[in-house]
Amino acid sequence: MIKTSPICAVVVTYNRKELLLECLEALCRQTSPLDRVYIVNNASTDGTEQFLQKQGYLDNPLFQLITLDSNSGGAGGFYHGIKTSFEDGFEQILLMDDDGFPADDCLEQLLVYCEHNLCIGSLVLDKNKPNQLCFPIRLPNSSQVINTLDDLQKSNIDGMIEDVIIPFNGVLLSRELIELYGYPKPEYFIWGDDMEYIWRLKGQGVKLGTITRSIFYHPRDLEIGTPMFFNLMRFNDTPSKIKLYCMSRNNTANLMKYKGKLASLVFMLKLSWFYTFTAPDKEKLKIGLKGIRHGLQKDFSNHQEFLG
């Protein structure tokens, strides 16, 4: 068992108490034990706190509940969780949402690769089809895409896929990086806050890596990566207005800051094509373009109108 001390986990939850229970049970089984688990309750309305009390977690000193006054989205949840754990003195923080869970040796395998100026994450597998990656990985400087464990085996990679990370699903974040580069942006609400943070780290020369023996399970969203433009491109469609708006706004802001105006223009054309030709939807097109406009303006004050 490999252990550096102290280490905690941050789990952000909103109205998914049954899935949260699966996640917490997996954290209790870690072969490298955690020193604390912060549960960030994003003002859930499904009785999450009472459920945790009934299950005995609130009487367990390993667990600490952080209940927010209002739903601040995944971005706000991770901001509060990381900030609290950092201020409490933890050296390593394992990050995840409530709908995923780590394999029993997930943390142990991550700790093998802890080193200066490195941010590492787990290989994220589809919890319902565990031979498949939940989020396909394109190998750096290559056209090869890893979709399954069989693809990974054929690639002859055993250890770390460099320059690739799937945030924030089984990501181990060090205190050193937080000290240098701060917290995720809570104003993003959802979708894109994690990528902004990873791009922020990468832009400062931090190395990234996916540890292939560290496994994290997560349900696969079938609408992520919908084929478009004669199967040459993919687009992250969603039936949720708030997710569509935040994805459009936050991705635009990220691209402008880290990739430039041309990348932002390409995204705008991609979204317009998708909702005009691939999956025509005037309402979604309007929401997406509104998000893009606010992203260009760096205006993060309007997502509340899409909460329902």
N, C-alpha and C positions, 0 to 999 in steps of 0.2 A: 504494500500500500504506500503510495506516494502522497505526502501531505506537506503543504506549507500552511502557515497559520497567520492570521485567521482568514477563513473563507466563508462567504455567505452566498445565498441565492436570492434573487429578486424575481417574484412572480406577479405579473400584472393581471388582474381579473375584473371582468364585468359581466354579470348575469350568466355565468356558466359554472355553477357550483359543482355539478356532477363531474364535469371535465377537470375542474380545479382539484377535486378530490383525487382523481387519477394521477395528476401531476404531483401533488403533495406526497402521495404514497410512494411514488418513484423516487422522490428526493430523500425520503426516509431510508431507502434501500441502497443509497450510494456507497460503493465500496471504499471511497475516500469520504468520510463523514463531513458534513457541513457543520459550521459553528453556529449558524443562524439562517433562518429562512424568513425573509420579509414578504408578506402577502399584501400587495397594494390593491385595496378594494376601491374601484373607481365609482363609488356611490351606487353600487348595485341595488336593484329594486326587487330581487328575487329571494331575499332572505339569506344572502350569503353569510353574513356575520353570525346569524342564529344557527345556520347549518354548521359552520365551523365550530361553534361552541358545543353543539350537540355531538359532533364527531370527536371532540376532545382536543382539538388543535389549539384552542385559545388558552388551555390550561397547561400546554406543553411549552416549557421554557425555550425550546428550539425555535418556536414560531413567534413572530411578532406581526400583528395586524396593523396596517396603516390604512385608515379609512378616510378617503377624501370627501370634501363637502359637496362636490359636484363631479360629474363625469368629465374628466380631462383628457379622455382618449388614451391610446397606448403611449403617445408621446409624453403626455403629462404624467402618466403612471410610471413610466421608466425614469423620467426626470426626478420625481419625488423618491422613488425607490433607490436609485443610484445615489442621490444626494444624501439621503438618510444613512445608507450603509457606509458611504465615504466618511461622513461626519462621525460615525460610530467607530471608525478606525480599521475597517476591513481592508485587507491587502488584495484580495481577489473577489470578484463579484460574478456569479453565474446568472445569466439573464435568460428569461423565457416568458412567453404568454401562458395563459391558463389552459389553452387547448392542445398543448404539446406536452411531452414528458421525456425525460432522459432515460436511456438504458442504464442499468445498474452500475456499470463502470464508466459512464460518460465522463464524469469529472476526473476520475483517476487517469483516464487516457489523455485528457486535456492537460493535466498537470505535468505529464511527461515532457511537454513542449514549452513550458513556461520559460521565457527568457526575456531579456531586456529588449524593448522596442518592438514587441511582437503582440499582435492581437489575434487570438485564435477562436475558432468556432467548430461546432460538430458537423458531421455529415448528417443532413436532415432527410430522413426517409418517410415515405407515406405510411402512416400507421395502419392503414387498411390493406396496403400492398407493399410490405416491407422490403421487397426486392427492388422497388422503384424509388428514385430520388423524388422528394416532394417538390424541389426546385432544381431543375436541370442545371448542370454546371458546364459552361464552355471553358475548356482548358486555355490558360493564357497563351497568347502567341500561337494559336492553333484554331483550326476549324472543327476540331473534335468536340462533341458534346456528350457529357456523361449523363445518361438518363436512368441507368440501372446499376446494380451492384456488379452484374456481368460486364457492363461497359467499363466499370472501374477496374475490374480484374484484368481485362484485356489491355488497359492503358499502362499496366505495369507500374502504377503508382501505389505505393504502400507506405503510408506515413503521413505526409502533408501535401496537400494541393496548394502550392504557393500562390499568393496574390488573389485568392478567392475566399470569401466568407459570406455566410447567409445570416444576416442580422435579423432580429435578436433572438434566435432560436438555438439555445445551447451555446451562447457566446460567453467566453471568459474574459472579463475586462479587468485590467490591473489598476491599482491605485495610482501607480506612476503615470499612466496615460490620462487618467482623470485630472490629476494635478496639473498636467501640462496643457490639456486641451478641453477641459470643462465637461459639461453635461449635455445630453440631448436637448433639442429645442422643444419646450412644452407647447409653444404656439402652433406647432405643426398638427396637433391633435391626433391624427392617425395617418398612416401610409406615407412613408418617405422620410420620417424622422430618423429611422434606423440607418437608411442609406446616407442621409446627410452626415450622420456621425461617422460612419465608416469612411466616406469620402473625405471628411475633415481630417481623420487620422492619416489616411493614405497621402493626402496632400502635404502633410508634414513629415513624410518619409517613414511613417510607421509601417512595418511589414505585416501582411495579413496571411492567414493560413487556415485551411479547413483540414482538420485532423480526421483521417479516414477511419480510424479505429474508435473514434468517439462518436457514438450514435445518439441522435435525438429524433424522436418520432413526432410527426405532426400531420394533421389531416390535409389532404391535397385539395386545393380549390381548383375545380375543373375549368373555371372561366379564366384563370391566370394563364397567360400565354396562348390566347385564341389566335389561330392562324388568320392572316390577312394578306392582301396585296399579292394574290396568286401564290399563296403559301410561302412567300419569300420573307415575310415578317410576322411578328407576333405582337398581340396587344392585350393588356390586362383589363379585360372588361369586368364589370360588376353590376349587379342589380341595385346596389345601394347608392342612393344619391349622395350621402355624406362621404362615402368612400371614393366615389367618382370625382366629386368636387375636390376633396383633399389630395387625391392622387394627382389630379391635373395641376392644382396650385403648387403643391410641394415639389413635384417632379420638375415643373418649370423653374421654380426658384433654385432647386439643386443644380439643374443643368446650366442655368445662367451663371451661377457662382463657380461651378467646378469644371464645366465643359465648354461654355461659351455660347454666343448668340446663335451660331449655326445649329448646334445640337438642340437648342430650344425651338428653333424654327422647324426642324425635322420632326420633333415631337408634336408640335401643333398640326403639321400637315398629316402626320400619322393618325392622330385622334380624329381629325376632320374626315379623312378617308374612311376610317373604320365606321363612324356613325353616319356617313353619307352613302357608302357603297357596300361595305362588308356586312354590317348589321344596322341598317338604316333606323335611326331613332332621333327625331328632332329635339325631343326634350333632353336626352343625354348629350347631344351635340351642344345644346345651349348651356347646360351645366358645365361640361368640359371646357368650353371656350371661356366661360366666366371664370373658372378656376385658373386657366392659363393667364387671363388678363390680370387677375389678382396676384398670381405668382410673379409676373413681370413687374408689378407695382410693389412687390414685397409687402402686400397687405394680407395679414393673417387674422383678420378680425371678423370674417364673414361666415365661417363654417357653421355657426350656431343656427342659421336659418334653414339648414338641411337636416337638423336633428329632429326626429319625429317619433 
